[in-house]
Amino acid sequence: MVADGKIIQGMAGCRNFERGGCFITAHDPTNGKELWRVHTIAQDGGEGNSWNGVPVEERFGASAWMSGAYDPDQKTIYYGTGNSYALIPKVYPTSKNLRTNNDALYTNSTLAIDPDKGVLKWYFQHLPADIWDLDYGFERMLIDLPIDGVLTQQVITSGKPAIIESLDRTNGRWLWSRDTVPQNIVLSIDPKTGRKTINPAMFPQPDGKATTHCPSDPGGRAWPASAYDPRTQMLYMPLNEFCSNEDGGLAAGPNSDGRIGRIDAINLKTKATVWSNHQRAPMTSALLSTGGGLLFAGDLDRYFRAYDSQTGKPLWQMRTNSVVNSFPITYSVNGRQYVAVVVGAGSTLPRQLASLTEEIPNQSPGTVLWVFALPDAKSSH
C-alpha cells in the first residue's frame, strides 16, 4: 500500500529460509530504495527473549501476508502477522523443561508502525505460541464507534479462531472481543488485558495423542476478508464451522447440522448478531458491501450472490465455472456500476474445505474474471 508518501510492503512465506522471520519494509516510490525495515519476529534482547531460548537464526514465520491499514490522523500503519513454524519442538521442547517465556513475539500480533521513522510504536499479541496454525495476519479495520458513550478510535480484526477483537488504535489497549464460530482453543479472555487462557487439552500431549480442535486450519475464518458498512455499523464476516479429526484432516464439528458455510452480520455498536445465513457450501470469497445496501459473497459451490445487507435475504445469484475464490470489487465507468470477481480453485483454501463437502464436485483450477453490470436507468431488469 502507499502511505505517508512511501510504498509499504509486507514479506510472507518465511517458513524455512528467511532466518529471523519476516519483515515489513518502506520504499521510495521514485526509485524503489528501501527506507526502513521492521522485523515481525522480535530479535535479540527484550521482547526477543520470548522464544524459549531459540536463537534468532532459528526463528521463522510471522508473515505479513495481507495488506495493512493506514491512519493519517494517528500517522500510524497497522499490520497483522501470522504464526510461526516448528514451535512444538522449539518453543515446546518437552513438558518438563517448558519455560514461561514462550510467547514467540511478534507472531499473531497487531503491529503499529511509525511510517516516518520505521519503528514499532506498540504491539498486541492476540494468540501467543500458536501451534495450531491459527494466524492473525488478516485485515485491520479502522472504525470509530462509541464505547460507554465515548467515541473511540478502534482497530478491529479477527484471526482464524474467528474471535473478533478490538484495540484502541491510539495506544494498543485491548477493548473487547466477541466469539462467532464454535471453538475450543480459547477458554477465556481477560476482560481488562485481552490475554487468552488456552485450553490445556489442546497442547501437545505427552503420549503423542492427537487433539481434536475447533476450528482447525484453515480457520473459522481465513484470508477472505470481512466487510464493514459505516451506515449500518455492521461487520459482515465469511465463516466456516468445522474441526480437526484424529488424522489431522477436517471434519464437521460436534452437533453439526452439516451446514459448513456462514455469513454473520454483527452490529459493532451493540455486539449483537443482526442476521446469520447458514449453508452447506463453505464460504471461499471475501465479502463486499456497497452503499446501495448490497452484500456480495461467493462459495465453494461456484455461486456468486448478492444479499440485502440489512436482512441477509439473497437477492441475486450466478453460478460461475469454478470456486469463487478472491476479493470482489466494485467500480463505475461513465456512470454505470460494475462488480468484478475472480473464480478458480488455485489456492489451498478451497482444496482444504472441499474435504468437508465431498458431494460438491471439484472444479478445474482455471482462472476466470467475471464482470457484472448493474442495470442502468433505462434498463427494465
N, C-alpha and C positions, 0 to 999 in steps of 0.2 A: 504494500500500500504506500501511498505518498502522504507524508505527514511532516509538518514543520519544514517544508522545503527539502525533504530527504526521501529517498526510496528505502522503505523498511522491509526487510525480508527475513523470514524465519527458516531455519535449517531443519530438515527432517531426515529420517532413515538412519539415525546414528546408533544402529543396533550393535554392530561388532567391529566397525572400522574407524569410527570417529572417537578416538580416545579422549576422555574428558567430557564427552557428551556433546549435545547440540548447542546452538547459539542463535542469537538474533543480531543482525547487522544493519547499519545505516550506510547508504551510498549517495555520493554526489550525483544528481541526475544528469549533469552535463558530461561527465567522463567515467562514471561508474566507480570512482575511487571509494574504498571503504573508509568511512569516517569514524566508526566506533563498533565495538563488538561486546555484547552482553552474553555471558555463558548461562545456559539454562540448567546446568549442573554446578552446584557450589564447588569451588576449588579448595585449596588447602586453607586450614585455619578457620576459626569462627564457625560459620554455618556449614563449612566444609567438613566439620567433624561429625556430621550427621549420617555418615556412611559406614558405621560399624568398623572403622579402621581400614576400609577398602582404599587402596591408593587411587589417586586421581586418574591415572592412566588406565585403570581397570573399571572406571565408571562409564556407563554408556546410557544413551537414551535421552529422555526429556525433550522429545521432538516438539518443535513449534510448528506444527504442520497444518494449522489453519490461520487465515489472516487475522491480525489483531484489530483493535479499535483505537481511535484517537479522540481525545477530548481537548479541543483547542483552548478552552477556558482554564482547565487544570494544567494544560500543556503536559499531558501525560499519555503515553501509549500503554495499552493493556493487552497482554498476550497470555494465552493459556499454554500449558505444557503437558506432554503425555507422560506415560510411566517409564520406568527403567527396564533393564533386562538383566537376566541372571541374578535376580535378587534372592532367590531361595538359597543357592549355595554361598552367596557372599554376605548379604545383609542378614540372612537367617542361616548361618552355618549349621548349628545344631541347637537344640533347645537348652542344653546345659551351659553353653557359653554365649547365649544371647545377651547382648548389651542393650542399654536404653537409648543409645544414640544412633538409631537405625531408621530415622525418618526419610533419609535419602533426598535431601533438598537439592534442587527445586523441582523435583518431579511432581506432576499432578497439581500444579500451582497456578495461581494468577500472579503475573509479574507486572508491576507498574514501573515504567521506564521513563526517565527524563530524555526526551528526544534531542535536546541540545547538547547535553553532556554525555549521554550514553551511559548513565549509571542507574542502578536499581534504587528506586525510591522506597518501595515496600513490596512485600510479597505475602500471599496467604496460601498455605498448602491445604488442599481440600481432602486428599487421601494419602497419608504417609505410607511409605514402604509397601507400595502396591505390588502384590504378587499374582494378581488375578487379571492383569491387562485391562484395567478399568480406567482408561485415560480420562483426563480432564482438559484435553487440548482443543476444545471446541470454541465456538463463537463467544465473545464477550459483548453483551448488550448494555449500552449506556442509557439508563432510564431514570427519570426524575419522578418520584412519587412520594406522597406523604407517609410518614411513619409516626404514629401517635400525634397526628396533627402538624407535624413539621416536615416541610418539603425536603427530601433527602436525595442527594446525588448518589445513585447506585450503579454498580456494575454487576450484572446478573448473568449467571452461567449455570450449566449442569454438565456432569460427566456421564460416563457410561452407566453408573448406578441410577441415572435419571432423577437424582435429587436436585431440585432447583435450589440454588444458593445465591444470596445477595450480600455484597460487600459495600461499605461506604467507599466510594471511589476517590475521596479526598485523602483517606488515610489507611485504607485496607481493613478497617474494623469490620468484623463479621456482624451481619444484621439479622438474617432469618434464613430458614430453609423450609422446604416442603417436599415430601415424598410424592412419587407418581406411581410407578410400576411396583409390583411385589418384589422385594429384595430381602436377602438375609445376611448381607455382608455387614451393614452398619446397625448396631443395636440401639445406639442413642447418639445424640448430638448435644454437646454442652450449649445451653441457651445463651450463654454470655460470650464464650470464646469460639464456638463453632467446632471445637475439637471433637472428633468422632471416636466412639468406643466400638471397636471391631469385635465381631462375634468370634470368640476363641476357637470355635469348631471349624472355622474357615481357614485357619492357618495350617501349614504343613503338619501332618500327623506323624508321631514317632514311628508308627508301624507302616508308614507309607501309604495308608489307605486313602483313596481318592475322596475328595469332598464334593458335595453337590451344592453349588452356589447359584443364587439367583440375584441379578441376571448373570449369565455367563458372557464372555466375549462373544460377539461384538457389541454387547451392551443393550440395556433397556432403551437407550438412545445412542446413536453413533454419530458419524460426521454429518449426516443430513441435518441441516440447521433448522432451528425453531424460527418462528416469525413473531413480530410484535406489532400490534396496531395501537398507536397512541390515542386514537379516538375512543376505542372501547376499553383501553387499558388492559387488553387481554394478550396473553402469551399463548401461542399455538405450537404444540410440541408433537413431532412424529415419534411414536413409541412402539416398542415391541415387547411382548411378555414371553419369557422363556427362561430356562435354567440350563446348567450343565448336567450331563449324565455321567455315569460311572466310567465310561470310556473316554471322557473328555470332549464328547460331542455336545450337540444341543438337543433339548427336549422340552416339551410343554411343561409348565410349572404345576405344582400341586393344585388340585381342584380346578384345573384349567378347563374352560369350555371349548377349547380349540380355536378360539379367535386370537390370533397372534398379534395382528396389527391394531394400532390405536392412534387416534388424533385426539388430544385433550386441549380444550380451551380454558385457560385459567386466568381469572381476574387477579392481577398482581397487587391491586389495592386491598382487596378483601381476602385474597389467597383461596377463594372458592372456585371449584370447578363449575364452569357455566354449562358446558356440554362435553360429552365424550363419545366419539364414534369408534366402535369395535368392529373388526372384520377379520376374516380368515387369513387373507394375504398379508404378509409382513409389509410394513412401510419401508420404502427404499429411497425416497427422494427428500430433499429439503422442502420446506414449506414456503409459500409466498403469499403474503396478504396484500391487498390493494385498497386504495382509497375508495373504490366503488363497492366495498363491502363483500369482496370475494376472497376465498382462500383456495389456493391451488396446491395439489399434492399428487404424488404418484406412488405405485406399489409394485410388488414382485409379479403380480398377475397382469402387468402391462397397462393397467388403467391409469390415465391421467384425468383428474377430476377437479371440478370447481365446486366449492361449498359456499353456502351462506355463512359468512364469518360470525354472525350473531347467533345463529341457531344450530349450525352444523349440518343443515339439510343439504344433501347433494343436489346440485342444480344442472350439472352437465358432466358428461364423461366421454372419453375417446379411448378405445383400446388400440395401443400402438403395436409396433412389431417386436418390441423387446422390453426388458425391465426399465422402468422409469428411474434413472439412477444418476441424478445430477441436481443442480440448483436451478429451478425455474427462474426466469427473469421476465420483466415486462418493460415495454418501451413504446414510443409513439413516433410515427412518421407522417408528416403532413396532416396532423390532427387525428389520425386513426391509431388505435391502440392494438398492440400485438403482445402475445405471450409465447415465449420460446422455451423449449426444454430438450435436453439430450437424453436419448434412451440407448441402452446397451448393457450387456451383462459383464462388462470388463472391469469389475472390481471385486474384491474379496467379500464385501458385504452381502450382495445378493446370493453369491455362491454358498456362503455360510447359512444364511437364513432359509435357503431353498431346502435344506435338510429337514426343516420343520413342517413343510407342506409338500410332501412328495407327489401329491396329485396335481400340483401346478407344474406344467411341463417346463423344463429348462429351455431357455431361449438362446439363440446364437449370440455370440459376443459382438456382432457387427454393430457399429455405432451410427445412429441416425439423428439428425437435428429436425425436430418438428416445430413448426411455427404456426400459430393460430391467430387469426384476426378477429377482433371483436366487431360486432355489427356496426356499420356506420349509420348515420342519422336517416339515410334513405332506405336502408335495408329493413325488410319485414321479419328477418329471422337472424 
